[in-house]
């Protein structure tokens, strides 16, 4: 297998000196035995299978057409058991804190009264819903399904890029990828110890039925319709769960209940797994011009006679500005140290942060707090002077709606490029899926998105990205898993660059912490680590990625990360 891992970014499969990581040895051997021509031939079979099954996504505003087959690269991304245990523990911790936050702000709002999070930031969020203040959803569960985006930086540390709590998409591609891989490359799985993912639909249905106002309640999937970008997923999940896929016109309210029109007469609906934003759910409560929702739905919801997943108002917790305070939520509600660090974030509404954002725009990635899918961004190092100037005018006009982050070099993974028939490094991220209720269920894996445009960190399908099958192993590979080195916990590295002058600090980070931690930046040394870290090691280090804000070089010249 000819492949150059390079030294600039963390490579998932190889160390910088070209040694395969232990948990990838089986896949490397299979690829060498199969050969590139046969591997490529089978990849074409995968593409045909996806087209025949209608595994597609939609790109809005594209003159070449909206419906596309979802791009897929068959070289799997592999996560060893110990590494996954750390990720799983961090995600569980994070979702518990986020649900506690939503429960709090829609009742007593004690975290705001205690000054942990600025009240202004929450109440000015476009996703904060005063209409449901005082309404406790069934079981006290606000976020039934969560898709948290993770990246790995140049040193291989997992970082949370954002939390998706409203209606996270992509899990259907995770399931379809695995199903296709087992058919086209069955020998690839032999003796690998890959944990299954196909139980997700069963677990999702059980999670939804658990919040039904009555036993054995009727569950439906509410979709905006066939022109929505994720319509394939809506139909797929409804089919896998064995429930009805409905549009707003299929439902109506009568006698304080929600009903579904069927050929056999009306049928009461108890749980709505909605894939529609709050604004369009009920024209009597939100946007009056919405034809996608159900008139009167919110009144039934307030009375507790129907459950909506995810609950109305959850979007305030995945606001990109509120995201910066999730580590503080974990400490406040759980009295625990965060296991997964955030990417350091500057907030436009903070005057000091705004000044730094405007002065250092060419070195930062700007994001609109309410956008998704890679839209509403400015990647400073890749933008022209005119593009930057135009974008900053928007930031100055409405600073609350923007954040900025330093450029992070996403980890890379060997990917087969059809035009050359060779394996090249492509940047990736990871979206694990969490089901939250009485228990926390995390699918062992997730959707690995890959930037298929050479050199790009844009992983979104709408921006030219694709996906990979993600394996979580029940072991750490033939060799003993190696733990993180001391450098991951902020210990000094000989010869490191001096610390830069102080800059405004993001939420939850003290100047002393940042200066002390920013010394552990020797990229060339830390990239040689295997990533078999354990939860105990992560807790013991007290490392915070906020140290990156003190770097003398913020990654200028590298592409920015993408949601």
ABEGO torsion letter per residue (X at the ends): XBBBAEAABBBAABBAAGBBBAAAAAAAAAAAAAEAAAAAAAAAAAAAAAAAAGBBBBBBGBAAEABBBBBBBABBBBBBAAAAAAAAAAAAAAAAAAAAAAAAAABAGAAAAAGABBAAAAAABAABBAAABGBBBBGGBABABBBBBBBBBAAGBBBBABBBAABBBGAAAAAAAAAAAAAABAAAABGAGBBBAAAAAAAAAAAAAAABABBGBBBBBBBAEAABAAAAAAAAAAAAAGBBBBBAAABBBBGGBBBBBBAAEBBBBABBBBABBAAAABAAABBAABAABBBGAAAAAAAGABBBOBBBGAAAAABAAAAAAAAAAAAAAAGBBBABBBBBBBBAABAAAAAAAAAAAAABBBBBAABBGGBGBBBAAABBAAAAAAAAAAAAABAAABBBBBBBBBBBBBBBBAAAGBBBBBBBBBBBBBBBBABBBBBBEEBBBBBABBGBABABAAAGBBBBBBBBBABAEABBBBBBBAAAAGBBBBGBBBBBBBBBBBBGBBAAAAAAAAABABAAAAAABBBABBAAAAAAAGBBAAAAAABABAGBGBBBBBX
